[in-house]
Structure formats: structure tokens, C-alpha cells
Amino acid sequence: MKKRTYNNLDLNLYEETLENGLRIYVIPMPNVNNFYVTLSTNYGSIQREFVPIGEKDMVCVPDGIAHFLEHKMFEQKDGVDPFTFFGERGADANANTSNFKTTYLFSGSKYLNENLNFLLDYVYSPYFTDENVEKEKGIIEQEMKMYEDDPYSALMENMVYNTFINHPIKIKVIGDHDSIYSITKEDLYTCYNTFYHPSNMFVVASGNVKPKEIISIIKKNMSKKKFNKKEEIILKKYNEPDKVAKKTDTIKMDVNIPKVGIGYKLNIKNIKMDKIKIYNYVSLFFDLKVDGTSLLNEELKNDGIINEGLYVTYTNVDNFVCPYILAETKNTKKLLDRIKESISDIKVSKKDFERKLKAMKASLITTTDNIYSMNNKAMNNIVRYGDIITDGYGITESLNYEEFKKVIKSLDFSNYLTYIIKSK
């Protein structure tokens, strides 16, 4: 077991990799009474073209299959319902699929041993039949309609779709009607056998946990399971152009106030710097320019252009950082013009830069008592960088104004798109 320390956060990280390749990360947090345990695979919606384990030719599986597979993992051959099992033992359980990973989780304050063993047992016991696969398609279609009826979900999904040309991140995580209804149990086993090997998975436990206990439970459980020898997963690589797929788009939905989004497709390939620092600089720039605490946000409210604040979210993949600014307004043209004007003026004062830097450091410290924030940050680090970043505070401290200006100056803000959802 290896021990590392989170710089300036008064927390330790314990880690171990089992013989079968499963990585275990434990973050004890002495000031809390509950725990949060996640089991994730590096498999999400973007892994749609790959060479299945044991085969030679690349295949393209139906869109939405990673999310479909997540649903089917809750169907057990013995008929035990995982949600009922966890609930009876005082735990909240769930699962989620993103573009990059699938995670199975539970949180609670007791029965850690039972709940952790059951998590490992049901995730490593796939049970797919023609009948239960067909049954799930209608359930997922209902979930799909729910997202389609939500304006902000529609706004984000359609903006990402209009941003990318070749990369499968443009495809909805849930897929579409045709792709869902084409999925077979054979497809599910192909994806499961390829991506659910322990060597492609990791556990993160945070909160009121003891590293030796967590690792001991997992080792004992996994020693009873048999897995094939680890093999390298071969994925298709995509050549993605700098330009956006579609510059402008408008749809009509049942909304009272129009929803507006503007997204930037920023290629960072030629910036010779760690991606972590680049992400920090880009995030800092957009926070200062257009987030809910920015001067622009205040001005837009005072001018009656928006009632609620601006919101910024990001999609980062390969060499692209894509910030999306979302808002609702009755004056879509004026709002978009003001945002574009603010972003095109790349000047940021040193005083504002340092103020935001202090806020970033303070934010890092405030997460140390939140078992979910620490766990989620750890998971995202593993998926994005292959490891947990324990020196986030040091990296933030190393950010400097002159380097920030160079990075922002090197970005091409002409590659942007706009999206509007109007009222019917």
C-alpha cells in the first residue's frame, strides 16, 4: 500500500493495485461520519469503435450502449435487486454513465463490509438475456424522452453535437431510438468483456474509511473471482478539425423564456504546457469574463437582459477545451453580442487574476470535508490524467499572470457556435 499526501489539504491518499489490475484509492476524512465508495470503468459513450478482447477486427457498437450496459448491471441472475439490498443496509446506491466512464456507487454510515462486497459481486456478475434486454429498451426510451423535454439538457446536448465533426463525443450518452432498439445481449457481452476487466477499472473510497480495511475487503472478494489475462484495449483514434460542425442553430420547445448558449472550440495542441495548467488558465479566463460572479453578469442583470446568472460548463476531450456559456433571455441577439464582445477582449488585469486565484485556492480547501467532492475529483483525475492529482494546491499556486496572458493570447476564439431554444 502506497501513501501520498494532499498538498496543503491535510489529507492522505492510500493506493494499491491488485494482481488482476484493479486500482484501489482510499481517502480517509477524519471529520466525517459517513463514507462514499465508487467502482468505475474507463468506458463511456465515446468508446464506440474498438477491437473486442480476443478478436482482431475493429467493430462499431450502437450508440448509447455504455449507458444501456449500466442499466443492465442491476439485473441479477438470482433476482436480488441491488437498490433493495443497499437500502436495507442504510445505503444510497446509484450508477451513472458519462462520455468517459461508467460508475457504480453507494454511500452510507454502516455495513461497509456487506455493501462493498455486494458492489463488487453484482458489477462482476453480468446477466444478459434476450428477454431482459428487450424489456430495458422501453425503460431507456422513457428516460430519453425525459431528457429531450428538458430545455437545458437539450441545449447542452445539441451544442456539443454542433461543436464536433468526427469525434463521438458529439453523440448523446443515452443514444437515440434506433440505436437503443438495435442493441442485443451479444453486443452487451462484447462491451462488458472488453471494458469491465479489473485492469480497466478502479475503486475510490472516501470519508470515514480505513485504508487497510477497504483494501483487505476488496482483496478477499476479488481472490474468489476469475478473470482472463489483461489485454490492451485498442480504440479508434479520430481526426477532429478545429472548426465547429455548425455555427448557428435554433429550435422551438415549450419554454417561457428562450434559452441561449454560446460555445467555443479551443485547440490547445500547440501550447507547450501541462494540460492541467492550461485547463486552469482557460477556466480562470471564462470565470472572470462571463461566469455568475463576473462584471458582465452584473451588467446584464442591471440592463434587464438576464434575470438569472450566466452559467459556464466545459467539455474537454483530446486537444480541445470547449467552454459553453448558458443563459435565458428574451433578448437573444443582445445577450450573444455582449458575451462575444466580452470574450474577444482578452485583457484581464493582474488584480482580477490574483483575486480569482485566491478564490480557486479557497475552493480547494473547502472541498476537504465533502466526501462526494473529493471522490468525484479523484475519479475525474484518474479518467483524465491516469492518476489522482494530490498537488492541486501547488499547481494552483504555480499559476502566474504572465503565463496566463500567453496562453489566452494563443487561443483562437473565432471557432464558436451559438444555439437558441425559442418558445413555441
Buried (B, 14 or more C-beta within 10 A) or exposed (E): EEEBEBBBBEBBBBBBBBEBBBBBBBBBBEEBEBBBBBBBBBBBBBBBBBBBBEEEEEBEBBBBBBBBBBBBBBBBEEEEEBEEBBBEBBBEBEBBBBBBBBBBBBBBEEBBBBBBBBBBBBBBEBBBEEEEBEEBBEEBBEEBEEBBEEBBBBBBBBBBBBBBBEBBBBBBBBBBEEBBBBBBBEBBBBBBBBBBBBBBBBBBBBBBBBBEBBBEBBBEBBEEEEBEEBEEBBBBEBEBEBBBBBEEBEBEBEBEBBBBBBBBBBBBEEBEEEBBBBBBBBBBBBBBBBBEEBEBBEEBBEEEBBEEBBBBBEBBBBBBBBBBBBBBBBBBEEBBEBBBEBBEEEEBEEEBBEEBBEEBBEEBEEBBBBBBBBBBBBBBBBBBEEEBBBBBBEBBBEBBBEEBBEBBEBBEEEBBBBBBBBEE
